[in-house]
Amino acid sequence: MYNMDMIGHWENDTDALLFHGDNDQFTQAWIDIGGPLVNLTGHLAGQAPASDHHSFNQAGYDGVFLREYIFSYAWHASFDVSDNIGFDYCTRMTKATLATVYAIAVDDDFDGDGILNSDDNCFLAANSDQQDNDLDLVGDVCDNCPDVYNPQQSDSGGDGVGNACEYICGDANSDQAANVIDAVYIINYVFVGGDPPDPLESADVNCDSAVNVSDVVWIVNYIFIGGNAPCDIDGDLEPDC
């Protein structure tokens, strides 16, 4: 199920955000098939519990939510009028989605490896052996971090290498820095059941292979009183895990 909303901000031109559930294959299909046809680069954005597609994912369907890359401040405001809509961008987003749906619909085995799209753990690249070393349901041939469990395939840098393979220790929210925002993120995860760090390993700042109150204490000490940096157990300015 592809759901598009907020796709017409006039400042957008070349990029799009795609939110998804545990299975990102249909998201990746849009990035590989539809987007390039209309010069749009799609970016995996992980889960979005507040978006329209989330209920479909909860019910077991593969829902994808497509949204403009630069979010418009005009939506639902007094100047939310047609003059502030990028109709060319909106049209290209729609064309990309229709092209992706058509391509998948007319070919039950898109990559020709003898496994139906619905059963294929990587239907955009032939892999008849369905090898999946990290057991994240994403085949190794299309997994952006094949040796680390990362079903979300998050790639904040957009470089094709998943966050799970190039994270910064302490950077729980994947913004490429470890700071007070990450401390709050880890606190929310540990104490009130907030969203998990992405990847989870990024919040294991004391290198004990778990994310708990000890990590909260460590990162708070680092930020507020100059304690050792995340993952720097011996204080030599080099990460130890």
Secondary structure, 3 states (H helix, E strand, C coil): CEEECCCCECCCCCEEEEEECCCCHHHHHHHHHHHHHCCCEEEECCCCCCCCCHHHHHCCCCCEEEEECCCCCCCCCCCCCHHHECHHHHHHHHHHHHHHHHHHHCCCCCCCCCCCCCCCCCCCCCCCCCCCCCCCCCCHHHCCCCCCCCCCCCCCCCCCCCHHHHCCCCCCCCCCCCCHHHHHHHHHHHHHCCCCCCCHHHHCCCCCCCCCHHHHHHHHHHHHHCCCCCCCCCCCCCCCC
